[in-house]
Amino acid sequence: MQGDLEAIGLHEGEAVRWRRHDGGNWQSGTVIGLERDGSVAVRDGQGRARALVIDRLEVRAVGPRGASTWEPVAERARRIEQLQLFS
């Protein structure tokens, strides 16, 4: 399943965050895998497993000037898919 995660630009153990609803507080966790339905398996800060769709997740990334920032997983997945077209 690790190859499936790489196809959307994620790696096991990577830091992610999400909101339960718009305007809610950010929840944080780590990627643990990919579910059969395509959702991302995440372990939250209290050790609970969750399955979240990529449209709700953001992943820690490095910005253009080297600063730590958050990037939507859906955008990263689209960029990875585009890069694979040129290989």
WOGIDA-V435901 format. One line per field, one symbol per residue. ss: DSSP state (2 for helix, 1 for strand, 0 for the rest). psi: psi as a letter, one per 30 degrees, with the letter a starting at -180 (. if undefined). burial: I if it has 16 or more other C-alpha atoms within 10 Angstrom, else O. Layout:
BEGIN
ss = ???
psi = ???
burial = ???
END
This chain:
BEGIN
ss = 022222200000001111100000011111111100000111110000111102221111110000011111222222222222200
psi = feeeeffgglkkfkklllkelkflkkklakkfaklegflkkkklfggkkljklfffkkkklklfgflklkkkeeeeeeeeeeefff.
burial = OOOOIOIIIIIIOOIIIIOOOOOOOOOIIIIIIIIOOOOIIIIIOOOOOOIIOIOOIIIOIOOOOOOOOOIIIIOIIOOOOOOOOOO
END
